[in-house]
Amino acid sequence: MSGVKFSAAVVALVASSAWFGCGVAAADDYSGQTYADASKAIGDAGKKVVVASRAGDALDQDNCVVAKSEPAPWIKGDDFSPVTDTVLLNLNCNAGVATATTPGNSAASPEGRAAIQAAKDKAAKDAASSSG
């Protein structure tokens, strides 16, 4: 009898976790953009930018990549109204690809492969424009 109660409790726990624990994934509008592009878009939308965190120092701030963005989670004023005009940005300021002396993405990672391909594309474009 106690085995049946235990099984029923486990089924109820799993069912409630499935029902209440499933969150809805939210799109991150600025992830993957440079700080310069994201801050311009946020400013154009009439909002303020706050840098919530910054990892690395290999890049200047405008070239840092937004790793994550989110609306400000705080409240203001006597009526405790939510702040709706501020976006928090978490920046990755490491180099596109790591070297022996500079931290960055692994050349085998999707981000590293993309950075390598972008550098090759830029070099090819520069070579074509200088020879033509």
CORUR-V891229 format. One record per backbone hydrogen bond with DSSP energy under -1.0 kcal/mol. NH is the residue of the N-H (numbers start at 1). CO is the residue of the C=O. E is the energy in kcal/mol with one decimal. If there is no record, write none. Layout:
nh: <NH | NH>
co: <CO | CO>
e: <E | E>
This chain:
nh: <5 | 6 | 7 | 8 | 9 | 10 | 11 | 12 | 13 | 14 | 15 | 16 | 17 | 18 | 19 | 20 | 21 | 32 | 33 | 35 | 36 | 38 | 39 | 40 | 41 | 42 | 43 | 44 | 45 | 46 | 47 | 48 | 50 | 52 | 53 | 55 | 59 | 63 | 64 | 65 | 66 | 67 | 68 | 70 | 72 | 76 | 80 | 81 | 83 | 87 | 88 | 89 | 90 | 91 | 92 | 93 | 95 | 98 | 99 | 105 | 109 | 113 | 114 | 115 | 116 | 117 | 118 | 119 | 120 | 121 | 122 | 123 | 124 | 125 | 126 | 127 | 128 | 129 | 130 | 131>
co: <1 | 2 | 3 | 4 | 5 | 6 | 7 | 8 | 9 | 10 | 11 | 12 | 13 | 14 | 15 | 16 | 17 | 66 | 30 | 64 | 62 | 34 | 35 | 36 | 37 | 38 | 39 | 40 | 41 | 43 | 42 | 85 | 87 | 89 | 89 | 91 | 93 | 60 | 61 | 92 | 33 | 90 | 90 | 88 | 86 | 81 | 77 | 76 | 74 | 48 | 70 | 50 | 68 | 53 | 65 | 55 | 103 | 105 | 102 | 95 | 106 | 109 | 110 | 111 | 112 | 113 | 114 | 115 | 116 | 117 | 118 | 119 | 120 | 121 | 122 | 123 | 124 | 125 | 126 | 127>
e: <-1.9 | -2.4 | -2.4 | -2.5 | -2.3 | -2.4 | -2.5 | -2.4 | -2.4 | -2.7 | -2.5 | -2.4 | -2.3 | -2.5 | -2.1 | -3.1 | -2.0 | -3.1 | -1.9 | -2.3 | -2.0 | -2.8 | -3.1 | -1.7 | -2.3 | -2.6 | -2.4 | -2.8 | -1.2 | -1.8 | -2.3 | -3.3 | -2.3 | -2.5 | -1.2 | -2.4 | -1.7 | -1.5 | -1.1 | -2.6 | -3.2 | -3.1 | -1.3 | -1.9 | -2.3 | -2.4 | -1.1 | -1.6 | -2.4 | -2.7 | -3.3 | -2.6 | -2.9 | -2.9 | -3.1 | -3.7 | -2.0 | -2.8 | -2.5 | -1.0 | -1.2 | -2.9 | -2.1 | -2.2 | -2.5 | -2.5 | -2.5 | -2.1 | -2.3 | -2.7 | -2.4 | -2.4 | -2.4 | -2.4 | -2.8 | -2.4 | -2.3 | -2.3 | -1.9 | -1.4>
